[in-house]
């Protein structure tokens, strides 16, 4: 379908509403223990399987991810979905990225919770046919039946219980979350009063 790839690159899709240390630790684990040489954070304007209510503007979420990454050369943030029809579908983004960066081999990064509902994804058969999927564990989900597919690799990353919804709620209550988020992202959220009621 596409030309020969040579740079294995993980694509970490998410709302990052907001980004927190769990996201960063997971990306770091996949970078150092997985098959990829870089991890790109793909900020999604709107996940079609989630409600948009309570979602901070995508540019603000992008800025927080960018702040969190800083100058670390093996992480990158992408706004490619901002210029695509919404809601954004993973297959469309994968195809667009593969066309734009033909020298890269893209791996989709997702959790066993999302994998369990993978059959609801648009053109999920094409994703399994043309891409590899790196799956990290989430408590209470085994990722079946897709976890056994040859295109899927289970990455034995630590299970991280922290969630964006917890951090978001705490920020809305004015709680100090500096130890739950990358410092630069937290400072940005505080300065701009993100999520404050």
N, C-alpha and C positions, 0 to 999 in steps of 0.2 A: 504493500500500500504506500509506504514511504521509503525514502532512500536509506542507505545504511547509516545506522546511528553509532556514535562512539563515546559520548559522554553520558554515563548513567545519572539521571537527575530525578530526584523525588519531588512529587507535586503534593503539597500538603494543603488541601482545600479546606476552607472554613469561613465562618462569619467573623471569628476572632473578635467577639463582642463582650468583653475586651480580650486581648491576648494576655496570657498569664504564664507563670513559670512552668506549668504542666505542658503547655504547647512547646516551649523552648526545650525542655528536657526530652520530650518525645522526639522532636526533630533532631536533636543532638544524638540521641541513642541510635536512631535510624541512620544518621550520617556515619557514625563510628562503628556500628555493628551490622549495618545492612550493606546492600550492594551499590549504594549511590555515592557519588562524589560531591553532589550539591543537593540542597533542599530549597525549593522555591515555595514560599507561602502565597497561595492564590486566594486573595480576599474576595469572597463572594458577596455581591450586592444583596442577593436574596436566594436562599435555599428553597427550591420548590416544595420540599417536604416539611418545611418549617414555617411558622407564622412570622410575618414581618414586624408585628407589633413589638415595640421595645428594642428595635434594632437601631443602633447609632448609625448616623450617616456613613456611607462607605468610605468617603474621603477621610473622615476622622479615624475610622478603624484602620485604614491603610497607614495613616500617619503614625498611629500607635505601634503597628507592626514594624514599620520602618525604623522608629525610634528604638524598639526592642532589639532589632538586629544590629543596629549601629554600623560599624565598619567591618563586621565579621565577614570574611570573603566567601565562605561556603554557604551562606544563607542569602536569599534574595526575596524581595516581595514583588508581587505582580498585580497590576490593576487591569489585566487583560479582559476580565469579565465586565468591567465597567462600560466597555464599548461594545458589548454584545447584547442581544435581546434578553429581556428579563421575563420570568425567572431564568437563571442560567442553568444549563444542563451540562453535566460533566463531560459527556461525549463530545459536545460541540466545542468545549474549551480544549479538550485533548487534541482534537483534529486541528483546531486553529494553531495551537502551540507546535504541533508536529510539522505543520506547514511553514511556520515562521522560523523554527529552529531545527532544520533537518539534520544537523550534526549531533542531536541529542536523542538519547533513548529515555523516554519518560516512564516513570513508575508512579502509579497512583497510590497515595498513602491514605489509609482509612482505618477505622476501628471495627471490631467485630460487631458492634451494635449497628453501624451503618451497613455492614456487609450482610447482615441478616435480612435487611429489607432491600437488598440489591436488585431483586427481581422487579421492583417498582421503578427502578431507574430507567430513563429513556435509553433505548438501544443498548441495554446492558450486555447483550450477547456480543456486540461489536467491541466493547471495552475488553471483554475476556478474550476475544480473538486477536486483537492488535496490541494490547498493552499488558504489562505485568502489574500486579497489585500487591502492595506490602501492607499487611494487616497487623495492627497492634491490639492487644487484649483489652476488653472493657468488661468490668464485673457484671455477671448475669447474662452475658451473651457469648455464644460459641461460634457465631458466624455461619452456621450451617444453613443450607447445604453447600454454599459457595466456597467455604473455607477449604474444601477438599479438591477444588478445581486446580488443574495443573498451572494455570496462570497466577494462582494466589500463593503467596508465601507468608506464613505466620511469623512475625517478628516478636521475639520473646521480651519485649520491653516491659519495664516495671509498670504496674497498674497505678495510675495517678488519679486520686479521687477528686482533686480540685476541679471545679467547673467554672465556666464563664458566667453561668447564671448565679452562682454563689458570689463571685467577685462583684458582679454587676449589682446585685441586691445590697451587698455590703457598702459599696460606693454610694448607692442611692441613699443609704442611711447615714452617710457621713463618717463611716468607719475608716480607720487607717489600714490600707491594704498594701503598704509599701513592700512587705515581705512576700506578697503573693504574686506580684507583677515585676517584670524587668524594670529597673529603676527609671530609665528614661521614659518608658511608656507610662508608668505611674505618675511621674512628674507632669507629663503632658495632660493626662486625665484630670489631675488635680488643678492644674493651671486653667484648663478650659471648663472645669466643673462638669465633665462628662458624667452622665447618669444621675446627677443630683436632682432631687425632686423639686 
